[in-house]
Amino acid sequence: MPVTDPSVPVLDLGASSPDLTRQLCDIESVSGNERQIADAIETALSAFDHLEVVRDADAIVARTSGGKAQRVVVAGHIDTVPVNANLPTTTEHIDGEEHLVGRGTVDMKGGVAIALKLAAELTDPSLDVTWIFYDHEEVAAELNGLGRLARNRPDLMAGDFAILGEPSNSTVEGGCNGTARIDIHLSGLRAHSARSWMGENAIHAAAPVLAILAAYEPEQREVDGLVYREGLNAVGVSGGVAGNVIPDRATVSVNFRFAPDRSTEQAIQHLREVFVGFDFDITDLAGGARPGLDAPIAQNFVAAVGGTPAPKYGWTDVARFSELGIPAVNYGPGNPLRAHADDERVATSEIVACEQGLRAWLTAR
């Protein structure tokens, strides 16, 4: 695509990483609307001779080919959740520290900005690097751009180690929990509410399920030196026909966040044991990822960026690398608790610190 195309925003990869974060955030890219930001990233990276740039739909892959002994994959998604009066990006000083405020500042255009800047500037990194900027992370798993690459072009994801720029307070978070969602179906007998004794209330039949959930004590499981907190919670209850009808159907939706030492099969078996006697449908299922910190290349990375590794409780795309046998960690600026919030914000100093950590590791000789 020509650089002069007026429809393509111009990204200045020579800007500071906070300034580049602002540039990226101000290109609205809610999931499904990534074409413009993907065009901008492809155009910007294509200007550098040391990078081979490949496009798959709205995912952009840029690779060095320096014949190094090892290859690392650095990945980040370019889409966001919907905007809610929080673009364009603003700058605020909070507790004496400068913050970028706006959609995507935390999740995760700060991490994307760091990757873009380093991709442009590191012409001879100490390892070969594959930089991946992908689409559709914030929506259904089957649409995920990294998953699409894993299916269609697994060669583009090959590496000895992977880093996902998800917000992690600029510290290393190893692996991730798995997630399962199920719908537990309760049945009854429909009747007029004035003659309720003629029916069986399916919503009332949900009470034992809710009692099981209220009494459940989630485990904390140590996996390769990191302790993962599990969780089992109702995330939705539905039922009812009309204000004068005893309902014959009700559903309790449950989310199980499970430690990465459980397989998906073991997670579902655990749910069957917890909800014995109840029928359920599996509506979503994704395995977790072990920390991967036992690999020497991962240990070198942790030593370079500093800090004490922590577990990632939420599911992230490190699991996709784990499925390919590639150890992977999360490392990016921003507090995950601020992701998707209307006041989403990140300290500019944290973006700079994360850039410095990744740069130090990729240039160490």
C-alpha positions in Angstrom: 0.0 0.0 0.0 1.5 3.4 -0.9 2.7 5.6 1.9 0.9 8.5 0.2 -2.5 6.9 0.5 -4.5 9.6 2.4 -6.8 7.0 4.0 -3.9 5.4 5.9 -2.9 7.1 9.2 0.8 7.9 9.4 2.6 6.3 12.4 5.8 7.9 13.5 7.8 5.0 14.8 10.6 7.4 15.7 8.4 9.0 18.4 8.7 8.1 22.1 6.8 5.0 23.1 4.2 7.0 25.0 3.7 9.3 22.0 3.4 6.3 19.8 0.8 4.8 22.2 -1.2 8.0 21.8 -1.0 7.7 18.0 -2.3 4.1 18.1 -5.0 4.8 20.6 -6.4 7.7 18.5 -6.9 5.3 15.6 -10.2 3.8 16.7 -10.0 0.0 16.3 -12.9 -1.6 18.1 -12.9 -5.4 17.3 -14.1 -5.8 13.7 -12.8 -2.3 12.7 -9.1 -3.0 12.6 -8.5 -2.4 8.9 -7.3 1.1 9.3 -4.8 0.5 12.1 -3.6 -2.7 10.4 -3.0 -0.6 7.2 -1.0 2.0 9.2 1.1 -0.7 10.9 1.8 -2.5 7.6 2.8 0.7 5.9 5.0 1.9 8.7 6.9 -1.4 9.0 7.3 -1.9 5.3 9.7 1.0 5.2 12.4 -1.0 7.0 14.7 -3.2 5.0 15.6 -5.4 7.9 12.0 -6.7 8.3 10.1 -9.1 6.2 6.4 -8.0 6.4 3.6 -10.5 5.9 -0.1 -9.7 6.2 -2.9 -12.2 7.0 -6.3 -10.4 6.9 -5.8 -7.7 9.5 -2.8 -9.3 11.3 0.6 -8.0 10.5 3.8 -10.1 11.0 7.3 -8.6 10.7 10.4 -10.8 11.0 14.1 -10.4 11.2 16.3 -13.0 9.5 19.7 -12.6 11.0 20.6 -16.2 11.3 20.6 -16.0 15.1 20.6 -19.2 17.2 17.2 -18.5 18.7 14.0 -16.7 17.8 11.5 -14.9 20.1 8.0 -14.0 19.1 6.6 -10.7 20.5 2.9 -10.4 20.0 0.1 -7.9 20.7 -3.5 -7.4 19.7 -4.5 -4.2 17.9 -8.2 -4.2 18.7 -10.1 -2.7 21.7 -13.4 -3.1 23.4 -16.0 -0.4 22.4 -15.2 3.2 23.0 -17.3 5.1 25.7 -16.5 8.8 25.4 -12.8 8.0 26.1 -11.2 8.9 22.8 -9.2 10.9 21.7 -6.6 10.1 24.2 -5.9 12.8 26.9 -3.0 13.4 29.3 -3.6 13.8 33.0 -1.3 14.1 36.0 -2.5 11.8 38.8 -0.6 11.7 42.1 2.1 13.7 40.4 2.6 11.2 37.6 1.7 11.7 33.9 -0.9 9.3 32.6 -2.4 8.6 29.1 -6.1 8.3 29.5 -8.3 6.7 26.9 -9.5 3.5 25.3 -6.7 1.1 24.6 -4.0 2.8 26.7 -3.9 -0.3 29.0 -5.4 -3.0 26.8 -3.1 -3.0 25.0 -1.7 -0.3 22.7 1.1 0.6 25.1 2.5 -2.9 24.5 1.9 -2.6 20.8 3.7 0.8 20.7 6.7 -0.7 22.4 6.8 -3.6 20.0 6.5 -1.3 16.9 9.2 1.1 18.1 11.6 -1.8 18.9 10.8 -3.5 15.6 11.8 -0.4 13.7 14.9 0.4 15.7 16.5 -3.0 16.4 18.1 -3.8 13.1 20.4 -6.4 14.6 18.9 -7.8 17.8 20.7 -10.5 19.8 17.9 -13.0 18.8 15.9 -13.1 15.7 12.5 -11.6 16.4 9.0 -12.2 15.0 6.7 -9.2 15.7 3.0 -10.0 15.5 0.2 -7.5 15.6 -3.1 -9.2 15.4 -6.9 -8.6 15.2 -10.1 -9.7 16.9 -8.7 -10.5 20.4 -11.6 -8.9 22.3 -14.3 -11.0 20.7 -15.2 -14.7 20.2 -12.3 -17.0 20.2 -13.0 -18.4 16.8 -12.4 -14.9 15.3 -9.0 -14.3 17.1 -6.3 -13.3 14.6 -3.6 -15.1 16.5 -5.7 -18.3 16.4 -6.2 -17.8 12.7 -2.4 -17.5 12.2 -1.9 -20.7 14.3 -4.3 -22.6 12.0 -3.2 -21.1 8.6 0.4 -20.1 9.1 1.9 -21.8 12.1 5.3 -21.2 10.6 4.9 -17.5 11.3 4.5 -18.2 15.0 7.5 -20.5 15.3 10.0 -19.6 18.0 11.9 -20.7 21.1 10.0 -18.3 23.4 7.1 -15.8 23.1 6.2 -12.6 24.9 2.6 -11.3 24.8 2.4 -7.5 25.6 -0.8 -7.8 27.7 -0.9 -5.4 30.6 1.0 -6.9 33.6 2.2 -3.8 35.4 5.5 -4.1 33.5 6.4 -7.3 35.3 6.5 -10.8 34.0 3.3 -12.8 34.5 3.8 -16.5 33.6 1.3 -18.6 31.8 -2.4 -18.2 32.4 -5.5 -19.9 33.9 -7.8 -21.8 31.7 -11.5 -20.9 31.4 -14.7 -22.9 31.0 -18.2 -21.7 30.7 -21.2 -23.9 31.1 -25.0 -23.5 31.1 -26.8 -25.6 33.7 -30.4 -26.2 32.6 -33.2 -26.5 35.0 -36.7 -27.7 34.0 -40.1 -27.4 35.5 -43.8 -27.4 34.6 -45.5 -24.2 33.3 -48.7 -23.1 35.0 -50.7 -19.9 35.8 -49.1 -18.1 38.8 -52.5 -17.9 40.4 -52.5 -21.7 40.5 -48.8 -22.2 41.2 -49.4 -25.5 42.8 -50.2 -26.9 39.4 -46.7 -26.2 38.1 -43.1 -26.7 39.0 -40.9 -23.5 39.2 -37.7 -24.0 37.2 -36.2 -20.9 38.7 -36.7 -22.3 42.2 -35.0 -25.4 41.0 -31.8 -23.4 40.5 -31.5 -22.9 44.2 -29.4 -26.0 44.8 -27.0 -25.0 42.0 -26.6 -21.5 43.6 -26.1 -23.2 47.0 -23.3 -25.4 45.6 -21.6 -22.3 44.2 -21.9 -20.3 47.4 -20.4 -23.2 49.4 -17.6 -24.0 46.9 -14.1 -23.3 48.0 -11.8 -22.6 45.1 -8.3 -24.0 45.1 -4.9 -22.3 45.0 -2.7 -24.6 43.0 1.1 -24.3 42.6 2.3 -24.8 39.1 6.0 -24.7 38.4 6.6 -22.3 41.3 3.7 -19.9 40.7 0.4 -20.2 42.6 -2.7 -19.8 40.5 -6.0 -18.9 42.2 -9.0 -20.7 40.7 -12.6 -19.5 40.7 -16.1 -20.9 40.2 -18.9 -18.4 39.9 -22.3 -17.9 38.5 -22.1 -15.3 35.8 -25.7 -15.3 34.6 -29.2 -16.5 35.6 -32.0 -16.6 33.1 -35.6 -17.8 33.1 -39.2 -16.6 33.2 -42.0 -16.5 30.7 -44.3 -13.7 31.8 -45.3 -12.0 35.0 -48.2 -14.4 35.6 -46.6 -17.7 34.5 -44.7 -20.3 36.5 -41.5 -20.8 34.4 -40.7 -24.3 33.1 -37.1 -23.5 32.1 -34.2 -21.7 33.8 -30.5 -21.5 33.1 -27.5 -20.8 35.4 -24.4 -19.8 33.5 -21.2 -20.7 35.4 -17.6 -19.7 34.7 -14.7 -21.9 35.9 -11.2 -20.4 35.9 -8.9 -23.3 36.4 -5.1 -23.6 37.0 -2.9 -24.5 34.1 -2.0 -27.9 35.5 -5.6 -29.0 34.7 -6.3 -30.1 31.2 -9.6 -29.0 29.6 -10.8 -32.6 30.1 -9.9 -32.5 33.7 -11.6 -29.2 34.2 -14.9 -30.5 32.7 -14.7 -33.6 34.8 -14.3 -31.5 37.9 -17.4 -29.6 36.9 -19.3 -32.8 36.5 -18.2 -33.9 40.0 -19.2 -30.5 41.5 -22.6 -30.4 39.8 -23.4 -34.1 40.0 -27.0 -34.8 39.0 -27.3 -31.6 36.9 -27.1 -31.5 33.1 -25.1 -28.7 31.4 -23.8 -27.6 28.1 -20.3 -26.4 27.5 -20.4 -22.9 25.9 -16.8 -22.0 26.0 -13.6 -23.9 26.8 -9.9 -22.9 26.6 -7.0 -24.5 28.3 -4.4 -22.5 30.3 -0.7 -22.3 29.8 2.0 -23.4 32.3 4.4 -20.6 33.3 7.2 -21.7 30.9 9.8 -20.1 33.2 11.9 -23.2 33.4 13.2 -22.6 29.9 16.7 -21.0 30.0 15.7 -18.4 27.4 12.8 -17.4 29.7 15.1 -17.2 32.7 17.4 -14.9 30.8 14.4 -12.7 30.0 13.3 -12.5 33.6 16.8 -11.7 34.7 17.1 -8.9 32.1 13.8 -7.2 32.9 13.9 -7.7 36.6 11.1 -8.2 39.1 9.5 -11.3 40.6 7.3 -13.3 38.2 3.7 -13.6 39.1 0.9 -15.8 37.8 -1.6 -14.5 35.2 -5.1 -15.3 36.5 -7.0 -14.3 33.4 -6.8 -16.3 30.1 -4.6 -14.7 27.5 -3.2 -15.8 24.1 0.0 -17.2 25.7 -2.1 -20.3 25.7 -2.0 -20.4 21.9 1.8 -20.5 22.0 1.7 -23.1 24.8 -0.4 -25.3 22.5 2.4 -25.0 19.9 5.0 -26.1 22.5 6.4 -22.6 22.8 6.9 -21.2 26.4 5.3 -17.8 26.7 4.9 -15.1 29.3 2.9 -11.9 29.6 4.9 -8.6 29.8 3.4 -5.2 29.1 2.7 -1.8 30.7 -0.6 -1.0 32.5 -2.6 -2.3 35.4 -4.9 -5.1 34.2 -7.6 -3.8 36.6 -7.8 -0.7 34.4 -8.4 -2.7 31.2 -11.8 -1.9 29.6 -12.6 0.7 32.2 -14.1 4.0 31.1 -11.1 5.8 32.8 -8.6 3.4 31.3 -5.2 4.9 31.8 -1.5 4.1 32.0 1.5 5.9 33.5 3.8 7.0 30.7 6.8 6.1 32.9 5.5 2.5 32.9 5.5 2.4 29.1 9.1 3.7 29.1 10.2 1.2 31.7 8.7 -1.7 29.9 10.3 -0.6 26.6 13.7 -0.3 28.4 13.4 -3.8 29.8 12.5 -5.4 26.5 15.2 -3.4 24.7 17.9 -4.4 27.2 17.1 -8.1 26.7 16.9 -8.0 22.9 20.2 -6.2 22.7 22.2 -8.1 25.3 25.3 -9.8 23.8 
